[in-house]
Amino acid sequence: MALKEFTYRGKTLQELEKMDMKEFANLLTSRCKRTLLRWLSRGFDPQYKALLEKVKKAKEGKYSKPIKTHCRDMIVVPAMLGTTIHIYSGKIFNAVAIMPEMLGHYLGEFSMTRQKVEHSAPGVGATKSSAGVAKAKK
């Protein structure tokens, strides 16, 4: 059985990589489209430009360090496919391999900011019964 080729809104990966940003923006959802078109019209912010430059250099083999970013609101574009980006979660940088299914999403969606809370046994004074345990120990 042959593997199904990935498409995004009817476009193959090769077609997406050949597209310029404006054409790709027209394939996105309305919010992402508006954001990307606004960035294209007035220019990317310096942090987004720096991230895209690092990605470009990494694909060419000129950038060997891990690509780290705080830009959680950057939209995943075809130029980023195949790279690993370390996205800041507020505490640590989580390594995320950018795959075709991530196109059109924000980087922050792939680096969770909250961790699951795991509680141990209740402490003294936490419950009515623990008060009796504390007195018995004295």
C-alpha positions, 0 to 999 in steps of 0.5 A: 500500500502506497503512502498518501502524499501530504497536501495542505489545502490541495497543494503538495509540499513541493508547491508550497515550498515554491510559493511566496509568502503572500500566496501561502497566506491566502491558504491560511485561516482568516486570523493567520492570513490577516496576521501574515499579510500584515507582517508582509505589508509593513515588514516582519518584526526583527525577532521574526526576521532573525528566526527566519534567517536562522532557519534559512541558514540551518537548512543551508548547513551554515548554522549548527547551533539549536534554533531557539526562539521566544516567538510563540506567536510566529506562524509555521510557514513552509520555509521552516519545514524539516527543522527543529526549533526550540520554543520557549515555554516560560521556563525551558526551551522545548525542542519541536521538529517542524512537520507538514501538519503544523503549517498554519499553526502558531509555534506556541501551540507546540510548546505547552506553558503549563505542566500537570500538577502531581500532588503527594500525600496531604500535609499536616493541617490539610485535613481534619484527620491530620490534626489528630495525627499531629497531636498523637506524635507529640 
